Amino acid sequence: KANEINRELGRFEPEERHLFQIEIPNLMFSSYLYESQGIEIALSSAEIDTVFWNAAAPGTPTDGIEDFLGYLKNKGIRTGVISN
């Protein structure tokens, strides 16, 4: 089925496949994927994305992180989040 989808998107040629290796946000791709398979889901795209990522890459805060962040704030140390 993956080859059929790639053909439909015009990116099946093995010699040119490397030209089309781009990252497509899951939010956009999931709608296309489900529609192409005739699957109807009674959730918004954002809700589908949340369900997917909660199952694919569950995340939980590190033990003690809230206390540590509070300590940094009390000391006037700025914080930020770096993520890929």
mmCIF file of the N, C-alpha and C atoms, coordinates in Angstrom:
data_MODEL
# 
_entry.id   MODEL 
# 
loop_
_atom_site.group_PDB 
_atom_site.id 
_atom_site.type_symbol 
_atom_site.label_atom_id 
_atom_site.label_alt_id 
_atom_site.label_comp_id 
_atom_site.label_asym_id 
_atom_site.label_entity_id 
_atom_site.label_seq_id 
_atom_site.pdbx_PDB_ins_code 
_atom_site.Cartn_x 
_atom_site.Cartn_y 
_atom_site.Cartn_z 
_atom_site.occupancy 
_atom_site.B_iso_or_equiv 
_atom_site.pdbx_formal_charge 
_atom_site.auth_seq_id 
_atom_site.auth_comp_id 
_atom_site.auth_asym_id 
_atom_site.auth_atom_id 
_atom_site.pdbx_PDB_model_num 
ATOM 1   N N  . LYS A 1 1  ? 0.826   -1.207 0.000  1.00 0.00 ? 1  LYS A N  1 
ATOM 2   C CA . LYS A 1 1  ? 0.000   0.000  0.000  1.00 0.00 ? 1  LYS A CA 1 
ATOM 3   C C  . LYS A 1 1  ? 0.864   1.262  0.000  1.00 0.00 ? 1  LYS A C  1 
ATOM 4   N N  . ALA A 1 2  ? 2.025   1.190  0.659  1.00 0.00 ? 2  ALA A N  1 
ATOM 5   C CA . ALA A 1 2  ? 2.912   2.359  0.695  1.00 0.00 ? 2  ALA A CA 1 
ATOM 6   C C  . ALA A 1 2  ? 3.344   2.761  -0.713 1.00 0.00 ? 2  ALA A C  1 
ATOM 7   N N  . ASN A 1 3  ? 3.633   1.772  -1.562 1.00 0.00 ? 3  ASN A N  1 
ATOM 8   C CA . ASN A 1 3  ? 4.028   2.087  -2.939 1.00 0.00 ? 3  ASN A CA 1 
ATOM 9   C C  . ASN A 1 3  ? 2.893   2.755  -3.702 1.00 0.00 ? 3  ASN A C  1 
ATOM 10  N N  . GLU A 1 4  ? 1.663   2.316  -3.468 1.00 0.00 ? 4  GLU A N  1 
ATOM 11  C CA . GLU A 1 4  ? 0.509   2.946  -4.117 1.00 0.00 ? 4  GLU A CA 1 
ATOM 12  C C  . GLU A 1 4  ? 0.380   4.406  -3.700 1.00 0.00 ? 4  GLU A C  1 
ATOM 13  N N  . ILE A 1 5  ? 0.528   4.664  -2.411 1.00 0.00 ? 5  ILE A N  1 
ATOM 14  C CA . ILE A 1 5  ? 0.435   6.041  -1.913 1.00 0.00 ? 5  ILE A CA 1 
ATOM 15  C C  . ILE A 1 5  ? 1.555   6.883  -2.505 1.00 0.00 ? 5  ILE A C  1 
ATOM 16  N N  . ASN A 1 6  ? 2.777   6.340  -2.547 1.00 0.00 ? 6  ASN A N  1 
ATOM 17  C CA . ASN A 1 6  ? 3.893   7.078  -3.138 1.00 0.00 ? 6  ASN A CA 1 
ATOM 18  C C  . ASN A 1 6  ? 3.651   7.368  -4.613 1.00 0.00 ? 6  ASN A C  1 
ATOM 19  N N  . ARG A 1 7  ? 3.108   6.393  -5.357 1.00 0.00 ? 7  ARG A N  1 
ATOM 20  C CA . ARG A 1 7  ? 2.780   6.625  -6.768 1.00 0.00 ? 7  ARG A CA 1 
ATOM 21  C C  . ARG A 1 7  ? 1.752   7.751  -6.893 1.00 0.00 ? 7  ARG A C  1 
ATOM 22  N N  . GLU A 1 8  ? 0.736   7.710  -6.041 1.00 0.00 ? 8  GLU A N  1 
ATOM 23  C CA . GLU A 1 8  ? -0.319  8.727  -6.071 1.00 0.00 ? 8  GLU A CA 1 
ATOM 24  C C  . GLU A 1 8  ? 0.255   10.117 -5.806 1.00 0.00 ? 8  GLU A C  1 
ATOM 25  N N  . LEU A 1 9  ? 1.249   10.184 -4.942 1.00 0.00 ? 9  LEU A N  1 
ATOM 26  C CA . LEU A 1 9  ? 1.881   11.466 -4.629 1.00 0.00 ? 9  LEU A CA 1 
ATOM 27  C C  . LEU A 1 9  ? 2.938   11.855 -5.654 1.00 0.00 ? 9  LEU A C  1 
ATOM 28  N N  . GLY A 1 10 ? 3.199   10.966 -6.623 1.00 0.00 ? 10 GLY A N  1 
ATOM 29  C CA . GLY A 1 10 ? 4.181   11.263 -7.656 1.00 0.00 ? 10 GLY A CA 1 
ATOM 30  C C  . GLY A 1 10 ? 5.614   11.138 -7.179 1.00 0.00 ? 10 GLY A C  1 
ATOM 31  N N  . ARG A 1 11 ? 5.872   10.290 -6.216 1.00 0.00 ? 11 ARG A N  1 
ATOM 32  C CA . ARG A 1 11 ? 7.236   10.169 -5.691 1.00 0.00 ? 11 ARG A CA 1 
ATOM 33  C C  . ARG A 1 11 ? 7.672   8.707  -5.598 1.00 0.00 ? 11 ARG A C  1 
ATOM 34  N N  . PHE A 1 12 ? 7.435   7.950  -6.680 1.00 0.00 ? 12 PHE A N  1 
ATOM 35  C CA . PHE A 1 12 ? 7.739   6.524  -6.647 1.00 0.00 ? 12 PHE A CA 1 
ATOM 36  C C  . PHE A 1 12 ? 9.027   6.166  -7.377 1.00 0.00 ? 12 PHE A C  1 
ATOM 37  N N  . GLU A 1 13 ? 9.509   7.003  -8.281 1.00 0.00 ? 13 GLU A N  1 
ATOM 38  C CA . GLU A 1 13 ? 10.690  6.678  -9.080 1.00 0.00 ? 13 GLU A CA 1 
ATOM 39  C C  . GLU A 1 13 ? 11.907  6.451  -8.191 1.00 0.00 ? 13 GLU A C  1 
ATOM 40  N N  . PRO A 1 14 ? 12.472  5.230  -8.194 1.00 0.00 ? 14 PRO A N  1 
ATOM 41  C CA . PRO A 1 14 ? 13.620  4.935  -7.316 1.00 0.00 ? 14 PRO A CA 1 
ATOM 42  C C  . PRO A 1 14 ? 14.805  5.876  -7.521 1.00 0.00 ? 14 PRO A C  1 
ATOM 43  N N  . GLU A 1 15 ? 15.080  6.280  -8.777 1.00 0.00 ? 15 GLU A N  1 
ATOM 44  C CA . GLU A 1 15 ? 16.217  7.168  -9.047 1.00 0.00 ? 15 GLU A CA 1 
ATOM 45  C C  . GLU A 1 15 ? 16.000  8.575  -8.498 1.00 0.00 ? 15 GLU A C  1 
ATOM 46  N N  . GLU A 1 16 ? 14.761  8.959  -8.322 1.00 0.00 ? 16 GLU A N  1 
ATOM 47  C CA . GLU A 1 16 ? 14.452  10.311 -7.858 1.00 0.00 ? 16 GLU A CA 1 
ATOM 48  C C  . GLU A 1 16 ? 13.884  10.331 -6.442 1.00 0.00 ? 16 GLU A C  1 
ATOM 49  N N  . ARG A 1 17 ? 13.741  9.167  -5.820 1.00 0.00 ? 17 ARG A N  1 
ATOM 50  C CA . ARG A 1 17 ? 13.104  9.077  -4.502 1.00 0.00 ? 17 ARG A CA 1 
ATOM 51  C C  . ARG A 1 17 ? 13.778  9.992  -3.477 1.00 0.00 ? 17 ARG A C  1 
ATOM 52  N N  . HIS A 1 18 ? 15.121  10.094 -3.540 1.00 0.00 ? 18 HIS A N  1 
ATOM 53  C CA . HIS A 1 18 ? 15.846  10.922 -2.569 1.00 0.00 ? 18 HIS A CA 1 
ATOM 54  C C  . HIS A 1 18 ? 15.431  12.390 -2.635 1.00 0.00 ? 18 HIS A C  1 
ATOM 55  N N  . LEU A 1 19 ? 14.917  12.836 -3.772 1.00 0.00 ? 19 LEU A N  1 
ATOM 56  C CA . LEU A 1 19 ? 14.489  14.226 -3.912 1.00 0.00 ? 19 LEU A CA 1 
ATOM 57  C C  . LEU A 1 19 ? 13.218  14.526 -3.122 1.00 0.00 ? 19 LEU A C  1 
ATOM 58  N N  . PHE A 1 20 ? 12.488  13.481 -2.760 1.00 0.00 ? 20 PHE A N  1 
ATOM 59  C CA . PHE A 1 20 ? 11.200  13.670 -2.116 1.00 0.00 ? 20 PHE A CA 1 
ATOM 60  C C  . PHE A 1 20 ? 11.190  13.224 -0.663 1.00 0.00 ? 20 PHE A C  1 
ATOM 61  N N  . GLN A 1 21 ? 12.358  13.015 -0.100 1.00 0.00 ? 21 GLN A N  1 
ATOM 62  C CA . GLN A 1 21 ? 12.425  12.590 1.292  1.00 0.00 ? 21 GLN A CA 1 
ATOM 63  C C  . GLN A 1 21 ? 12.386  13.820 2.187  1.00 0.00 ? 21 GLN A C  1 
ATOM 64  N N  . ILE A 1 22 ? 11.193  14.263 2.435  1.00 0.00 ? 22 ILE A N  1 
ATOM 65  C CA . ILE A 1 22 ? 10.981  15.422 3.290  1.00 0.00 ? 22 ILE A CA 1 
ATOM 66  C C  . ILE A 1 22 ? 10.120  14.998 4.469  1.00 0.00 ? 22 ILE A C  1 
ATOM 67  N N  . GLU A 1 23 ? 10.204  15.773 5.513  1.00 0.00 ? 23 GLU A N  1 
ATOM 68  C CA . GLU A 1 23 ? 9.383   15.475 6.683  1.00 0.00 ? 23 GLU A CA 1 
ATOM 69  C C  . GLU A 1 23 ? 8.042   16.176 6.534  1.00 0.00 ? 23 GLU A C  1 
ATOM 70  N N  . ILE A 1 24 ? 6.991   15.404 6.637  1.00 0.00 ? 24 ILE A N  1 
ATOM 71  C CA . ILE A 1 24 ? 5.638   15.950 6.558  1.00 0.00 ? 24 ILE A CA 1 
ATOM 72  C C  . ILE A 1 24 ? 5.049   15.899 7.960  1.00 0.00 ? 24 ILE A C  1 
ATOM 73  N N  . PRO A 1 25 ? 4.580   17.027 8.480  1.00 0.00 ? 25 PRO A N  1 
ATOM 74  C CA . PRO A 1 25 ? 4.010   17.015 9.831  1.00 0.00 ? 25 PRO A CA 1 
ATOM 75  C C  . PRO A 1 25 ? 2.907   15.971 9.964  1.00 0.00 ? 25 PRO A C  1 
ATOM 76  N N  . ASN A 1 26 ? 2.932   15.253 11.066 1.00 0.00 ? 26 ASN A N  1 
ATOM 77  C CA . ASN A 1 26 ? 1.958   14.196 11.304 1.00 0.00 ? 26 ASN A CA 1 
ATOM 78  C C  . ASN A 1 26 ? 0.533   14.731 11.224 1.00 0.00 ? 26 ASN A C  1 
ATOM 79  N N  . LEU A 1 27 ? 0.316   15.944 11.689 1.00 0.00 ? 27 LEU A N  1 
ATOM 80  C CA . LEU A 1 27 ? -1.020  16.546 11.674 1.00 0.00 ? 27 LEU A CA 1 
ATOM 81  C C  . LEU A 1 27 ? -1.592  16.561 10.252 1.00 0.00 ? 27 LEU A C  1 
ATOM 82  N N  . MET A 1 28 ? -0.739  16.858 9.269  1.00 0.00 ? 28 MET A N  1 
ATOM 83  C CA . MET A 1 28 ? -1.187  16.891 7.876  1.00 0.00 ? 28 MET A CA 1 
ATOM 84  C C  . MET A 1 28 ? -1.275  15.488 7.282  1.00 0.00 ? 28 MET A C  1 
ATOM 85  N N  . PHE A 1 29 ? -0.283  14.655 7.582  1.00 0.00 ? 29 PHE A N  1 
ATOM 86  C CA . PHE A 1 29 ? -0.216  13.335 6.962  1.00 0.00 ? 29 PHE A CA 1 
ATOM 87  C C  . PHE A 1 29 ? -1.319  12.404 7.441  1.00 0.00 ? 29 PHE A C  1 
ATOM 88  N N  . SER A 1 30 ? -1.660  12.474 8.730  1.00 0.00 ? 30 SER A N  1 
ATOM 89  C CA . SER A 1 30 ? -2.657  11.536 9.257  1.00 0.00 ? 30 SER A CA 1 
ATOM 90  C C  . SER A 1 30 ? -4.003  11.701 8.556  1.00 0.00 ? 30 SER A C  1 
ATOM 91  N N  . SER A 1 31 ? -4.399  12.932 8.277  1.00 0.00 ? 31 SER A N  1 
ATOM 92  C CA . SER A 1 31 ? -5.668  13.143 7.561  1.00 0.00 ? 31 SER A CA 1 
ATOM 93  C C  . SER A 1 31 ? -5.626  12.469 6.197  1.00 0.00 ? 31 SER A C  1 
ATOM 94  N N  . TYR A 1 32 ? -4.527  12.672 5.474  1.00 0.00 ? 32 TYR A N  1 
ATOM 95  C CA . TYR A 1 32 ? -4.392  12.050 4.154  1.00 0.00 ? 32 TYR A CA 1 
ATOM 96  C C  . TYR A 1 32 ? -4.395  10.529 4.268  1.00 0.00 ? 32 TYR A C  1 
ATOM 97  N N  . LEU A 1 33 ? -3.638  10.012 5.213  1.00 0.00 ? 33 LEU A N  1 
ATOM 98  C CA . LEU A 1 33 ? -3.523  8.565  5.378  1.00 0.00 ? 33 LEU A CA 1 
ATOM 99  C C  . LEU A 1 33 ? -4.882  7.922  5.641  1.00 0.00 ? 33 LEU A C  1 
ATOM 100 N N  . TYR A 1 34 ? -5.621  8.462  6.607  1.00 0.00 ? 34 TYR A N  1 
ATOM 101 C CA . TYR A 1 34 ? -6.910  7.864  6.952  1.00 0.00 ? 34 TYR A CA 1 
ATOM 102 C C  . TYR A 1 34 ? -7.915  7.997  5.808  1.00 0.00 ? 34 TYR A C  1 
ATOM 103 N N  . GLU A 1 35 ? -7.948  9.161  5.164  1.00 0.00 ? 35 GLU A N  1 
ATOM 104 C CA . GLU A 1 35 ? -8.866  9.345  4.034  1.00 0.00 ? 35 GLU A CA 1 
ATOM 105 C C  . GLU A 1 35 ? -8.538  8.379  2.904  1.00 0.00 ? 35 GLU A C  1 
ATOM 106 N N  . SER A 1 36 ? -7.244  8.194  2.626  1.00 0.00 ? 36 SER A N  1 
ATOM 107 C CA . SER A 1 36 ? -6.851  7.308  1.522  1.00 0.00 ? 36 SER A CA 1 
ATOM 108 C C  . SER A 1 36 ? -7.249  5.861  1.785  1.00 0.00 ? 36 SER A C  1 
ATOM 109 N N  . GLN A 1 37 ? -7.453  5.510  3.040  1.00 0.00 ? 37 GLN A N  1 
ATOM 110 C CA . GLN A 1 37 ? -7.851  4.150  3.404  1.00 0.00 ? 37 GLN A CA 1 
ATOM 111 C C  . GLN A 1 37 ? -9.346  4.035  3.689  1.00 0.00 ? 37 GLN A C  1 
ATOM 112 N N  . GLY A 1 38 ? -10.075 5.144  3.496  1.00 0.00 ? 38 GLY A N  1 
ATOM 113 C CA . GLY A 1 38 ? -11.512 5.130  3.730  1.00 0.00 ? 38 GLY A CA 1 
ATOM 114 C C  . GLY A 1 38 ? -11.883 5.094  5.202  1.00 0.00 ? 38 GLY A C  1 
ATOM 115 N N  . ILE A 1 39 ? -10.967 5.527  6.053  1.00 0.00 ? 39 ILE A N  1 
ATOM 116 C CA . ILE A 1 39 ? -11.207 5.514  7.499  1.00 0.00 ? 39 ILE A CA 1 
ATOM 117 C C  . ILE A 1 39 ? -11.738 6.876  7.924  1.00 0.00 ? 39 ILE A C  1 
ATOM 118 N N  . GLU A 1 40 ? -12.862 6.874  8.608  1.00 0.00 ? 40 GLU A N  1 
ATOM 119 C CA . GLU A 1 40 ? -13.433 8.115  9.134  1.00 0.00 ? 40 GLU A CA 1 
ATOM 120 C C  . GLU A 1 40 ? -13.284 8.111  10.649 1.00 0.00 ? 40 GLU A C  1 
ATOM 121 N N  . ILE A 1 41 ? -12.745 9.189  11.179 1.00 0.00 ? 41 ILE A N  1 
ATOM 122 C CA . ILE A 1 41 ? -12.538 9.309  12.625 1.00 0.00 ? 41 ILE A CA 1 
ATOM 123 C C  . ILE A 1 41 ? -13.254 10.563 13.099 1.00 0.00 ? 41 ILE A C  1 
ATOM 124 N N  . ALA A 1 42 ? -14.052 10.425 14.144 1.00 0.00 ? 42 ALA A N  1 
ATOM 125 C CA . ALA A 1 42 ? -14.850 11.544 14.654 1.00 0.00 ? 42 ALA A CA 1 
ATOM 126 C C  . ALA A 1 42 ? -14.051 12.385 15.646 1.00 0.00 ? 42 ALA A C  1 
ATOM 127 N N  . LEU A 1 43 ? -12.822 12.721 15.262 1.00 0.00 ? 43 LEU A N  1 
ATOM 128 C CA . LEU A 1 43 ? -11.974 13.591 16.080 1.00 0.00 ? 43 LEU A CA 1 
ATOM 129 C C  . LEU A 1 43 ? -11.387 14.658 15.177 1.00 0.00 ? 43 LEU A C  1 
ATOM 130 N N  . SER A 1 44 ? -11.012 15.782 15.763 1.00 0.00 ? 44 SER A N  1 
ATOM 131 C CA . SER A 1 44 ? -10.335 16.813 14.983 1.00 0.00 ? 44 SER A CA 1 
ATOM 132 C C  . SER A 1 44 ? -8.915  16.347 14.674 1.00 0.00 ? 44 SER A C  1 
ATOM 133 N N  . SER A 1 45 ? -8.271  16.999 13.715 1.00 0.00 ? 45 SER A N  1 
ATOM 134 C CA . SER A 1 45 ? -6.884  16.653 13.383 1.00 0.00 ? 45 SER A CA 1 
ATOM 135 C C  . SER A 1 45 ? -5.985  16.790 14.601 1.00 0.00 ? 45 SER A C  1 
ATOM 136 N N  . ALA A 1 46 ? -6.213  17.829 15.393 1.00 0.00 ? 46 ALA A N  1 
ATOM 137 C CA . ALA A 1 46 ? -5.399  18.034 16.597 1.00 0.00 ? 46 ALA A CA 1 
ATOM 138 C C  . ALA A 1 46 ? -5.609  16.903 17.604 1.00 0.00 ? 46 ALA A C  1 
ATOM 139 N N  . GLU A 1 47 ? -6.845  16.449 17.746 1.00 0.00 ? 47 GLU A N  1 
ATOM 140 C CA . GLU A 1 47 ? -7.129  15.342 18.672 1.00 0.00 ? 47 GLU A CA 1 
ATOM 141 C C  . GLU A 1 47 ? -6.494  14.037 18.189 1.00 0.00 ? 47 GLU A C  1 
ATOM 142 N N  . ILE A 1 48 ? -6.562  13.789 16.888 1.00 0.00 ? 48 ILE A N  1 
ATOM 143 C CA . ILE A 1 48 ? -5.927  12.593 16.326 1.00 0.00 ? 48 ILE A CA 1 
ATOM 144 C C  . ILE A 1 48 ? -4.426  12.645 16.577 1.00 0.00 ? 48 ILE A C  1 
ATOM 145 N N  . ASP A 1 49 ? -3.835  13.812 16.370 1.00 0.00 ? 49 ASP A N  1 
ATOM 146 C CA . ASP A 1 49 ? -2.398  13.987 16.586 1.00 0.00 ? 49 ASP A CA 1 
ATOM 147 C C  . ASP A 1 49 ? -2.027  13.726 18.046 1.00 0.00 ? 49 ASP A C  1 
ATOM 148 N N  . THR A 1 50 ? -2.841  14.223 18.963 1.00 0.00 ? 50 THR A N  1 
ATOM 149 C CA . THR A 1 50 ? -2.582  14.006 20.393 1.00 0.00 ? 50 THR A CA 1 
ATOM 150 C C  . THR A 1 50 ? -2.657  12.526 20.744 1.00 0.00 ? 50 THR A C  1 
ATOM 151 N N  . VAL A 1 51 ? -3.677  11.837 20.248 1.00 0.00 ? 51 VAL A N  1 
ATOM 152 C CA . VAL A 1 51 ? -3.807  10.399 20.511 1.00 0.00 ? 51 VAL A CA 1 
ATOM 153 C C  . VAL A 1 51 ? -2.590  9.658  19.954 1.00 0.00 ? 51 VAL A C  1 
ATOM 154 N N  . PHE A 1 52 ? -2.188  10.001 18.735 1.00 0.00 ? 52 PHE A N  1 
ATOM 155 C CA . PHE A 1 52 ? -1.038  9.343  18.110 1.00 0.00 ? 52 PHE A CA 1 
ATOM 156 C C  . PHE A 1 52 ? 0.224   9.528  18.947 1.00 0.00 ? 52 PHE A C  1 
ATOM 157 N N  . TRP A 1 53 ? 0.554   10.781 19.291 1.00 0.00 ? 53 TRP A N  1 
ATOM 158 C CA . TRP A 1 53 ? 1.812   11.036 20.001 1.00 0.00 ? 53 TRP A CA 1 
ATOM 159 C C  . TRP A 1 53 ? 1.783   10.519 21.429 1.00 0.00 ? 53 TRP A C  1 
ATOM 160 N N  . ASN A 1 54 ? 0.627   10.522 22.067 1.00 0.00 ? 54 ASN A N  1 
ATOM 161 C CA . ASN A 1 54 ? 0.549   9.943  23.416 1.00 0.00 ? 54 ASN A CA 1 
ATOM 162 C C  . ASN A 1 54 ? 0.852   8.446  23.386 1.00 0.00 ? 54 ASN A C  1 
ATOM 163 N N  . ALA A 1 55 ? 0.477   7.784  22.287 1.00 0.00 ? 55 ALA A N  1 
ATOM 164 C CA . ALA A 1 55 ? 0.755   6.350  22.159 1.00 0.00 ? 55 ALA A CA 1 
ATOM 165 C C  . ALA A 1 55 ? 2.160   6.088  21.618 1.00 0.00 ? 55 ALA A C  1 
ATOM 166 N N  . ALA A 1 56 ? 2.600   6.908  20.660 1.00 0.00 ? 56 ALA A N  1 
ATOM 167 C CA . ALA A 1 56 ? 3.888   6.665  19.997 1.00 0.00 ? 56 ALA A CA 1 
ATOM 168 C C  . ALA A 1 56 ? 5.080   7.075  20.852 1.00 0.00 ? 56 ALA A C  1 
ATOM 169 N N  . ALA A 1 57 ? 4.942   8.155  21.593 1.00 0.00 ? 57 ALA A N  1 
ATOM 170 C CA . ALA A 1 57 ? 6.074   8.665  22.369 1.00 0.00 ? 57 ALA A CA 1 
ATOM 171 C C  . ALA A 1 57 ? 5.573   9.273  23.672 1.00 0.00 ? 57 ALA A C  1 
ATOM 172 N N  . PRO A 1 58 ? 5.085   8.409  24.571 1.00 0.00 ? 58 PRO A N  1 
ATOM 173 C CA . PRO A 1 58 ? 4.555   8.953  25.827 1.00 0.00 ? 58 PRO A CA 1 
ATOM 174 C C  . PRO A 1 58 ? 5.653   9.663  26.613 1.00 0.00 ? 58 PRO A C  1 
ATOM 175 N N  . GLY A 1 59 ? 5.278   10.753 27.230 1.00 0.00 ? 59 GLY A N  1 
ATOM 176 C CA . GLY A 1 59 ? 6.244   11.512 28.013 1.00 0.00 ? 59 GLY A CA 1 
ATOM 177 C C  . GLY A 1 59 ? 5.723   11.785 29.405 1.00 0.00 ? 59 GLY A C  1 
ATOM 178 N N  . THR A 1 60 ? 6.616   11.714 30.350 1.00 0.00 ? 60 THR A N  1 
ATOM 179 C CA . THR A 1 60 ? 6.267   12.046 31.731 1.00 0.00 ? 60 THR A CA 1 
ATOM 180 C C  . THR A 1 60 ? 7.375   12.912 32.294 1.00 0.00 ? 60 THR A C  1 
ATOM 181 N N  . PRO A 1 61 ? 7.029   13.843 33.166 1.00 0.00 ? 61 PRO A N  1 
ATOM 182 C CA . PRO A 1 61 ? 8.058   14.696 33.763 1.00 0.00 ? 61 PRO A CA 1 
ATOM 183 C C  . PRO A 1 61 ? 9.043   13.872 34.595 1.00 0.00 ? 61 PRO A C  1 
ATOM 184 N N  . THR A 1 62 ? 10.285  14.288 34.575 1.00 0.00 ? 62 THR A N  1 
ATOM 185 C CA . THR A 1 62 ? 11.317  13.656 35.395 1.00 0.00 ? 62 THR A CA 1 
ATOM 186 C C  . THR A 1 62 ? 10.995  13.886 36.864 1.00 0.00 ? 62 THR A C  1 
ATOM 187 N N  . ASP A 1 63 ? 11.196  12.853 37.680 1.00 0.00 ? 63 ASP A N  1 
ATOM 188 C CA . ASP A 1 63 ? 10.958  12.988 39.121 1.00 0.00 ? 63 ASP A CA 1 
ATOM 189 C C  . ASP A 1 63 ? 11.737  14.178 39.674 1.00 0.00 ? 63 ASP A C  1 
ATOM 190 N N  . GLY A 1 64 ? 11.049  15.022 40.431 1.00 0.00 ? 64 GLY A N  1 
ATOM 191 C CA . GLY A 1 64 ? 11.687  16.157 41.087 1.00 0.00 ? 64 GLY A CA 1 
ATOM 192 C C  . GLY A 1 64 ? 11.845  17.394 40.231 1.00 0.00 ? 64 GLY A C  1 
ATOM 193 N N  . ILE A 1 65 ? 11.388  17.355 38.975 1.00 0.00 ? 65 ILE A N  1 
ATOM 194 C CA . ILE A 1 65 ? 11.607  18.484 38.074 1.00 0.00 ? 65 ILE A CA 1 
ATOM 195 C C  . ILE A 1 65 ? 10.884  19.745 38.535 1.00 0.00 ? 65 ILE A C  1 
ATOM 196 N N  . GLU A 1 66 ? 9.694   19.592 39.110 1.00 0.00 ? 66 GLU A N  1 
ATOM 197 C CA . GLU A 1 66 ? 8.955   20.779 39.552 1.00 0.00 ? 66 GLU A CA 1 
ATOM 198 C C  . GLU A 1 66 ? 9.697   21.496 40.671 1.00 0.00 ? 66 GLU A C  1 
ATOM 199 N N  . ASP A 1 67 ? 10.244  20.741 41.617 1.00 0.00 ? 67 ASP A N  1 
ATOM 200 C CA . ASP A 1 67 ? 11.036  21.351 42.693 1.00 0.00 ? 67 ASP A CA 1 
ATOM 201 C C  . ASP A 1 67 ? 12.277  22.028 42.127 1.00 0.00 ? 67 ASP A C  1 
ATOM 202 N N  . PHE A 1 68 ? 12.931  21.367 41.182 1.00 0.00 ? 68 PHE A N  1 
ATOM 203 C CA . PHE A 1 68 ? 14.145  21.919 40.585 1.00 0.00 ? 68 PHE A CA 1 
ATOM 204 C C  . PHE A 1 68 ? 13.846  23.212 39.833 1.00 0.00 ? 68 PHE A C  1 
ATOM 205 N N  . LEU A 1 69 ? 12.775  23.222 39.052 1.00 0.00 ? 69 LEU A N  1 
ATOM 206 C CA . LEU A 1 69 ? 12.409  24.437 38.324 1.00 0.00 ? 69 LEU A CA 1 
ATOM 207 C C  . LEU A 1 69 ? 12.036  25.559 39.285 1.00 0.00 ? 69 LEU A C  1 
ATOM 208 N N  . GLY A 1 70 ? 11.353  25.213 40.385 1.00 0.00 ? 70 GLY A N  1 
ATOM 209 C CA . GLY A 1 70 ? 11.040  26.213 41.412 1.00 0.00 ? 70 GLY A CA 1 
ATOM 210 C C  . GLY A 1 70 ? 12.302  26.790 42.024 1.00 0.00 ? 70 GLY A C  1 
ATOM 211 N N  . TYR A 1 71 ? 13.280  25.944 42.285 1.00 0.00 ? 71 TYR A N  1 
ATOM 212 C CA . TYR A 1 71 ? 14.568  26.384 42.833 1.00 0.00 ? 71 TYR A CA 1 
ATOM 213 C C  . TYR A 1 71 ? 15.254  27.359 41.869 1.00 0.00 ? 71 TYR A C  1 
ATOM 214 N N  . LEU A 1 72 ? 15.300  26.994 40.597 1.00 0.00 ? 72 LEU A N  1 
ATOM 215 C CA . LEU A 1 72 ? 15.926  27.871 39.606 1.00 0.00 ? 72 LEU A CA 1 
ATOM 216 C C  . LEU A 1 72 ? 15.214  29.216 39.533 1.00 0.00 ? 72 LEU A C  1 
ATOM 217 N N  . LYS A 1 73 ? 13.898  29.193 39.576 1.00 0.00 ? 73 LYS A N  1 
ATOM 218 C CA . LYS A 1 73 ? 13.123  30.435 39.520 1.00 0.00 ? 73 LYS A CA 1 
ATOM 219 C C  . LYS A 1 73 ? 13.425  31.302 40.733 1.00 0.00 ? 73 LYS A C  1 
ATOM 220 N N  . ASN A 1 74 ? 13.453  30.696 41.916 1.00 0.00 ? 74 ASN A N  1 
ATOM 221 C CA . ASN A 1 74 ? 13.749  31.446 43.143 1.00 0.00 ? 74 ASN A CA 1 
ATOM 222 C C  . ASN A 1 74 ? 15.140  32.055 43.127 1.00 0.00 ? 74 ASN A C  1 
ATOM 223 N N  . LYS A 1 75 ? 16.071  31.435 42.432 1.00 0.00 ? 75 LYS A N  1 
ATOM 224 C CA . LYS A 1 75 ? 17.443  31.941 42.325 1.00 0.00 ? 75 LYS A CA 1 
ATOM 225 C C  . LYS A 1 75 ? 17.601  32.924 41.173 1.00 0.00 ? 75 LYS A C  1 
ATOM 226 N N  . GLY A 1 76 ? 16.515  33.157 40.432 1.00 0.00 ? 76 GLY A N  1 
ATOM 227 C CA . GLY A 1 76 ? 16.571  34.091 39.310 1.00 0.00 ? 76 GLY A CA 1 
ATOM 228 C C  . GLY A 1 76 ? 17.284  33.529 38.090 1.00 0.00 ? 76 GLY A C  1 
ATOM 229 N N  . ILE A 1 77 ? 17.370  32.217 38.011 1.00 0.00 ? 77 ILE A N  1 
ATOM 230 C CA . ILE A 1 77 ? 18.040  31.576 36.878 1.00 0.00 ? 77 ILE A CA 1 
ATOM 231 C C  . ILE A 1 77 ? 17.000  31.293 35.792 1.00 0.00 ? 77 ILE A C  1 
ATOM 232 N N  . ARG A 1 78 ? 17.224  31.878 34.633 1.00 0.00 ? 78 ARG A N  1 
ATOM 233 C CA . ARG A 1 78 ? 16.279  31.702 33.530 1.00 0.00 ? 78 ARG A CA 1 
ATOM 234 C C  . ARG A 1 78 ? 16.348  30.286 32.985 1.00 0.00 ? 78 ARG A C  1 
ATOM 235 N N  . THR A 1 79 ? 15.215  29.802 32.502 1.00 0.00 ? 79 THR A N  1 
ATOM 236 C CA . THR A 1 79 ? 15.146  28.455 31.939 1.00 0.00 ? 79 THR A CA 1 
ATOM 237 C C  . THR A 1 79 ? 14.475  28.501 30.573 1.00 0.00 ? 79 THR A C  1 
ATOM 238 N N  . GLY A 1 80 ? 14.628  27.445 29.828 1.00 0.00 ? 80 GLY A N  1 
ATOM 239 C CA . GLY A 1 80 ? 13.988  27.333 28.521 1.00 0.00 ? 80 GLY A CA 1 
ATOM 240 C C  . GLY A 1 80 ? 13.897  25.878 28.132 1.00 0.00 ? 80 GLY A C  1 
ATOM 241 N N  . VAL A 1 81 ? 13.198  25.620 27.061 1.00 0.00 ? 81 VAL A N  1 
ATOM 242 C CA . VAL A 1 81 ? 13.037  24.259 26.559 1.00 0.00 ? 81 VAL A CA 1 
ATOM 243 C C  . VAL A 1 81 ? 13.673  24.184 25.178 1.00 0.00 ? 81 VAL A C  1 
ATOM 244 N N  . ILE A 1 82 ? 14.498  23.169 24.995 1.00 0.00 ? 82 ILE A N  1 
ATOM 245 C CA . ILE A 1 82 ? 15.093  22.910 23.687 1.00 0.00 ? 82 ILE A CA 1 
ATOM 246 C C  . ILE A 1 82 ? 14.589  21.550 23.243 1.00 0.00 ? 82 ILE A C  1 
ATOM 247 N N  . SER A 1 83 ? 14.039  21.513 22.052 1.00 0.00 ? 83 SER A N  1 
ATOM 248 C CA . SER A 1 83 ? 13.476  20.256 21.563 1.00 0.00 ? 83 SER A CA 1 
ATOM 249 C C  . SER A 1 83 ? 13.661  20.167 20.060 1.00 0.00 ? 83 SER A C  1 
ATOM 250 N N  . ASN A 1 84 ? 13.735  18.950 19.556 1.00 0.00 ? 84 ASN A N  1 
ATOM 251 C CA . ASN A 1 84 ? 13.793  18.800 18.105 1.00 0.00 ? 84 ASN A CA 1 
ATOM 252 C C  . ASN A 1 84 ? 12.388  18.596 17.611 1.00 0.00 ? 84 ASN A C  1 
# 
